[in-house]
Amino acid sequence: MLKLKKMLQEHEIMQAEVARAADVSPATIAQLLNHGQWPRTIDREELIARIRAHLEDKRQMVYSEDWFNEVADEGGNPHQPGADVLKENDDMIPKPCTTKRAALRHFKLATDPTVDPESDDGVFKSTDYQDVYEAMYQCARFGGYIAVIGESGAGKTTILQELVEECSAEESRITLVRPYVMGMEKDDKTGKTLKATHLVEAIMAAIAPDEKKKSSPQERFEQCHQTLIASANAGYSVCMVIDEAHAAPDILLKHLKRFRDEMRLGRRRLISIILIGQPPLRRKISLRNYNMIEAAQRIPEHTLPPLGENLEGYLRHIIARAGGNADTLFAPGAIEAIRNRLEKVAVGSSKGSKGQVETVTTCLLYPLAVNNLVAAALNKAADMQAPAVSAAIVTGV
């Protein structure tokens, strides 16, 4: 096992906390700490940096390079089978999948119902979706500073695309500013941090792309301020959208708050801000995060929840979008089987405080996971020449 495991035990820090801070699954952290198995889905140095940042900033631990060295356990063995705090079990997590042509022919579907929609009519808009979109639009149109939070596959990109289309309409008086976040990370060791100067560049590129940029940073900030004033006087609202904000450093989020406070025309703020990210963003802007208290008190959260009771409506929508009928495509009990499969997914097991084995579960009832499961079920049903997708097929894929 790794020395870090002992360090966490000594400081009474749960592995699940480290997993959340590093934006990986608890099973990934367990395999790393217990067996030294590094995940393939994230760069090793990046994972180390995330863990280190959390333990240093939030737990006041002093980093040592030997944290990630192999050490013997209490019995003198590097690994002790059966003593895992958490065992990985991802068999129930739907793998990425698309509907095969044979399945489309078998069920007489015109298109793959599980791919992302290409038009506004193809988007399933639940009440939760509409509430979050309305909050985003109101922020962009009338000002504000909000955070939109959702799990991977919850629909954050889809809802942002709708806002972009709305603001791109000829009659719209909203200018969206979207700094590029490719490669953005919490520090310069794991990627590139987004800095205040980058925000100014993005604003100028969106509002006054042909204007010659000033040379010094101070002059560029003043130039940006005057450009925002001119835009406001012309009747336009300016909104900056930071996507993947869970990967942004804390200092950037504080700079955004100060930036918005300084860019004013009298009492009127000249720019609104929307942060979009996964659940780690919630911890970043939490009042418990001492470094973010200044900004956290001013950032309302809007969450994209699981589909829940909207599952059947969602399935009917995507099947109808593809030219099918959910009543004939899904056998009785199949939709409930999809719900049971994803609503409480066992992703591992852990030892409780009294040594008992406890199952670790999570909810995956989001559009992306539902689409993957439905595609796999359609393919399996077509292979079996089944007339409809049954509960047994859903359970078996």
C-alpha positions in Angstrom: 0.0 0.0 0.0 1.0 3.7 -0.2 2.3 5.7 2.7 -0.5 8.2 2.0 -3.0 5.6 3.2 -1.4 5.6 6.7 -1.3 9.4 6.6 -5.0 9.6 5.9 -5.7 7.2 8.7 -3.6 9.1 11.2 -5.5 12.4 10.3 -8.9 10.6 10.2 -9.5 11.6 6.6 -11.9 9.4 4.6 -10.8 8.1 1.2 -14.1 9.2 -0.2 -13.2 12.8 0.7 -9.9 12.5 -1.3 -11.8 11.0 -4.2 -14.3 13.9 -4.4 -11.5 16.4 -4.2 -9.5 14.7 -6.9 -12.7 14.3 -9.1 -12.2 10.5 -9.4 -14.2 7.6 -8.2 -13.7 6.2 -4.6 -12.7 2.9 -6.2 -9.9 4.6 -8.1 -8.5 6.1 -4.8 -8.9 2.7 -3.1 -6.9 0.9 -5.8 -4.2 3.5 -5.7 -3.8 3.5 -1.9 -4.2 -0.2 -1.3 -2.4 -1.6 -4.3 -0.5 1.3 -5.9 -2.5 0.9 -9.1 -2.6 4.2 -10.9 -5.7 4.9 -13.1 -5.4 5.2 -16.9 -8.1 7.8 -17.2 -6.0 10.6 -15.6 -2.4 11.6 -15.8 -0.4 10.5 -12.7 1.1 14.0 -12.0 -2.3 15.6 -12.4 -3.9 13.2 -9.8 -1.0 13.8 -7.4 -1.4 17.6 -7.8 -5.2 17.4 -7.1 -4.7 15.2 -4.0 -1.8 17.4 -2.7 -3.8 20.6 -3.2 -6.7 19.4 -1.2 -4.7 18.0 1.7 -2.5 21.0 1.9 -5.2 23.7 1.5 -8.1 22.0 3.3 -6.4 19.7 5.8 -3.2 21.7 6.5 -1.1 18.6 5.8 2.6 19.2 5.0 3.4 17.5 1.6 6.2 15.0 1.4 7.5 13.3 -1.8 7.2 9.9 -0.1 3.4 10.1 0.2 3.1 8.0 -2.9 5.8 5.5 -2.0 5.0 1.8 -1.4 5.2 0.8 2.3 4.4 -2.4 4.2 1.2 -2.7 6.1 1.0 -3.5 9.8 1.7 -7.2 9.1 4.8 -6.5 7.1 3.1 -7.2 3.7 3.1 -4.7 0.9 -0.4 -5.9 -0.1 -2.9 -7.7 2.1 -5.7 -9.3 0.1 -9.1 -9.0 1.7 -8.1 -5.9 3.7 -9.2 -3.4 1.2 -11.0 -0.4 2.5 -12.8 -0.2 -0.9 -13.1 -2.7 -3.7 -13.9 -1.6 -7.2 -17.0 -3.0 -8.8 -17.9 -1.2 -12.0 -19.6 -4.1 -13.7 -23.0 -2.3 -13.3 -21.8 1.0 -14.8 -23.0 1.2 -18.5 -20.1 1.4 -20.9 -20.1 3.9 -23.7 -22.2 2.5 -26.5 -24.1 3.5 -29.7 -27.0 1.8 -31.4 -25.8 -0.4 -34.3 -27.4 -0.2 -37.7 -28.8 -3.7 -37.3 -30.7 -2.6 -34.2 -32.0 0.5 -36.0 -33.3 -1.7 -38.9 -34.7 -4.3 -36.4 -36.8 -1.7 -34.6 -37.5 0.4 -37.7 -35.8 3.5 -36.2 -34.8 6.3 -38.6 -31.9 7.5 -36.5 -30.0 6.5 -33.3 -32.2 7.7 -30.4 -29.2 7.8 -28.0 -27.0 10.4 -29.8 -27.0 14.1 -28.9 -29.9 16.1 -30.5 -28.9 18.5 -33.3 -31.9 20.8 -33.0 -33.8 22.4 -30.2 -36.9 20.3 -30.8 -34.8 17.2 -30.1 -33.9 18.3 -26.6 -35.9 16.8 -23.7 -36.8 19.7 -21.5 -37.9 18.6 -18.0 -39.1 21.2 -15.4 -35.7 21.0 -13.8 -34.0 21.7 -17.2 -36.3 24.6 -17.8 -35.7 26.1 -14.3 -31.9 25.9 -14.7 -32.1 27.4 -18.2 -34.3 30.2 -17.0 -31.8 31.0 -14.2 -29.0 31.1 -16.8 -30.9 33.3 -19.2 -32.0 35.7 -16.4 -28.4 36.0 -15.3 -27.2 36.7 -18.8 -29.9 39.2 -19.5 -30.2 41.1 -16.3 -27.0 40.4 -14.4 -25.8 38.1 -11.7 -23.2 35.6 -10.6 -24.5 32.0 -10.5 -23.1 28.4 -10.6 -24.7 25.6 -12.6 -23.7 22.2 -11.3 -24.3 18.7 -12.7 -22.7 15.3 -12.9 -21.0 14.2 -16.1 -23.7 13.5 -18.6 -26.4 15.5 -16.8 -27.0 17.9 -19.7 -24.7 20.9 -18.9 -23.4 21.1 -22.4 -26.9 20.8 -23.9 -28.3 23.6 -21.8 -25.3 25.8 -22.5 -25.7 25.2 -26.3 -29.3 26.4 -26.0 -28.2 29.6 -24.2 -25.6 30.2 -26.9 -28.2 29.8 -29.7 -30.6 32.1 -27.9 -27.9 34.8 -27.5 -26.7 34.3 -31.1 -30.1 35.3 -32.5 -30.1 38.5 -34.5 -32.5 40.2 -32.2 -30.7 39.3 -29.0 -29.1 42.0 -27.0 -26.8 39.6 -25.0 -23.1 39.1 -25.7 -21.7 35.8 -24.4 -18.0 35.8 -23.5 -16.6 32.3 -23.4 -12.9 32.0 -22.5 -11.3 28.9 -23.9 -10.8 26.4 -21.1 -8.9 23.6 -23.0 -6.1 22.5 -20.7 -7.3 24.6 -17.8 -6.3 23.2 -14.5 -6.0 24.3 -10.8 -2.3 25.1 -11.2 0.5 25.5 -13.8 2.0 22.1 -12.8 -0.9 20.1 -14.2 -2.1 22.4 -17.0 -2.7 26.1 -17.6 -4.5 28.3 -15.2 -7.0 30.9 -16.5 -5.8 34.3 -15.4 -7.5 37.7 -15.2 -5.6 38.9 -18.3 -7.1 36.0 -20.2 -10.6 37.2 -19.2 -9.9 40.7 -20.5 -8.7 39.3 -23.8 -11.8 37.2 -24.1 -14.1 40.2 -23.4 -12.3 42.4 -25.9 -12.4 39.6 -28.6 -16.2 39.2 -28.1 -17.1 42.9 -27.9 -14.5 44.8 -29.9 -12.4 42.3 -31.9 -11.0 44.9 -34.2 -9.9 47.4 -31.6 -6.1 47.5 -31.0 -5.2 46.1 -27.7 -3.2 48.3 -25.2 0.3 47.3 -24.3 0.3 47.3 -20.5 -2.0 45.2 -18.2 -3.3 48.3 -16.5 -4.2 50.0 -19.8 -5.9 46.8 -21.0 -8.1 46.7 -17.9 -9.0 50.3 -18.4 -9.7 49.7 -22.1 -11.9 46.7 -21.2 -13.8 48.8 -18.7 -14.5 51.5 -21.3 -15.5 48.9 -23.9 -18.0 47.4 -21.4 -19.4 50.9 -20.7 -19.9 51.5 -24.4 -21.6 48.2 -24.8 -24.0 48.9 -21.9 -24.8 52.3 -23.3 -25.7 50.7 -26.6 -28.2 48.5 -24.8 -26.3 45.2 -24.6 -25.8 42.9 -21.7 -22.4 41.0 -21.4 -22.2 37.6 -19.7 -19.1 35.6 -19.2 -19.5 31.8 -19.1 -16.7 29.7 -17.5 -17.2 26.1 -18.5 -15.5 23.2 -16.6 -15.3 25.6 -13.7 -14.5 22.8 -11.3 -11.0 22.7 -12.8 -10.5 26.5 -12.2 -8.2 27.6 -9.4 -9.7 29.2 -6.3 -7.9 32.5 -7.0 -9.6 32.8 -10.4 -13.0 32.5 -8.8 -12.1 35.3 -6.4 -10.7 37.4 -9.2 -14.0 37.0 -11.1 -15.9 38.4 -8.1 -13.6 41.3 -7.8 -13.6 41.8 -11.6 -17.4 42.0 -11.6 -17.3 44.5 -8.7 -14.9 46.8 -10.4 -16.5 46.7 -13.9 -19.4 49.1 -13.1 -21.1 52.1 -14.5 -22.3 53.8 -11.3 -24.2 51.1 -9.4 -24.7 49.0 -12.4 -22.5 46.0 -12.9 -21.4 45.7 -16.5 -20.8 42.0 -16.7 -22.6 38.9 -15.3 -20.9 35.5 -14.7 -22.1 31.9 -15.1 -19.9 29.1 -13.7 -20.6 25.6 -15.1 -19.1 22.5 -13.7 -19.3 19.1 -12.0 -19.9 18.6 -8.2 -16.3 19.5 -7.2 -17.3 23.0 -8.1 -19.9 23.0 -5.2 -17.1 22.3 -2.8 -15.0 25.1 -4.3 -17.7 27.7 -3.7 -18.9 26.3 -0.4 -18.9 28.6 2.6 -16.8 25.8 4.3 -14.0 26.7 1.9 -12.3 29.4 3.9 -10.4 30.7 0.9 -13.6 31.3 -1.0 -15.9 32.9 1.7 -15.6 36.3 0.0 -17.0 35.0 -3.3 -19.1 32.0 -2.1 -21.6 34.2 -0.3 -22.6 35.7 -3.6 -22.9 32.6 -5.9 -26.3 30.9 -5.9 -26.2 27.3 -7.1 -28.5 25.7 -9.7 -28.3 21.9 -10.0 -29.2 19.6 -12.8 -30.6 16.6 -10.9 -31.0 13.0 -12.0 -34.0 12.3 -14.3 -35.9 10.7 -11.5 -39.6 10.6 -12.3 -38.8 12.1 -15.7 -37.2 8.9 -16.9 -40.2 7.5 -18.8 -40.9 10.9 -20.4 -37.3 11.1 -21.5 -37.3 7.6 -23.0 -40.6 8.3 -24.9 -39.0 11.6 -26.2 -35.8 10.1 -27.6 -37.6 7.1 -29.1 -40.2 9.3 -30.8 -37.4 11.6 -32.0 -35.9 8.6 -33.8 -39.3 7.7 -35.4 -40.2 4.9 -33.0 -42.8 4.2 -30.3 -41.7 3.5 -26.8 -44.9 1.5 -26.0 -43.9 -1.2 -28.6 -40.2 -0.9 -28.3 -40.1 -1.4 -24.5 -41.8 -4.5 -23.0 -43.7 -4.0 -19.7 -41.2 -3.7 -16.9 -38.3 -2.6 -19.1 -38.4 1.1 -18.2 -38.6 0.2 -14.5 -35.6 -2.1 -15.0 -33.6 0.8 -16.5 -34.5 2.8 -13.4 -33.5 0.1 -11.0 -30.3 -0.5 -12.9 -29.2 3.2 -12.7 -30.9 4.7 -9.7 -28.7 3.0 -7.1 -25.6 1.6 -8.8 -23.1 -0.3 -6.6 -19.7 1.0 -7.5 -17.7 -0.7 -4.7 -17.7 -1.9 -1.1 -16.1 -0.5 2.0 -15.6 -1.5 5.6 -17.7 0.4 8.0 -16.6 1.8 11.4 -17.4 -1.6 13.0 -15.7 -3.6 10.4 -18.8 -4.6 8.5 -18.8 -4.6 4.7 -20.9 -1.8 3.3 -21.9 -1.3 -0.3 -21.0 2.0 -1.9 -23.7 3.3 -4.3 -24.2 6.2 -6.6 -27.1 7.4 -8.8 -26.4 7.4 -12.6 -29.9 8.2 -13.7 -28.6 10.9 -16.1 -29.2 11.2 -19.9 -25.7 10.0 -20.8 -25.8 6.8 -18.7 -29.4 6.1 -19.8 -28.4 6.5 -23.4 -25.5 4.1 -23.1 -27.8 1.5 -21.4 -30.6 1.9 -23.9 -28.2 1.5 -26.8 -26.7 -1.6 -25.4 -30.2 -3.0 -24.7 -31.3 -2.3 -28.3 -28.3 -4.0 -29.7 -28.8 -7.0 -27.5 -32.5 -7.3 -28.3 -31.7 -7.1 -32.1 -29.0 -9.8 -31.8 -31.6 -12.0 -30.1 -34.3 -11.0 -32.7 -36.5 -10.1 -29.7 -39.6 -8.1 -30.6 -39.0 -5.6 -27.8 -36.5 -4.7 -25.1 -37.5 -6.6 -22.0 -36.5 -6.2 -18.4 -34.3 -9.3 -18.6 -32.4 -7.8 -21.5 -31.9 -4.5 -19.6 -30.6 -6.4 -16.6 -28.3 -8.6 -18.6 -26.4 -6.0 -20.6 
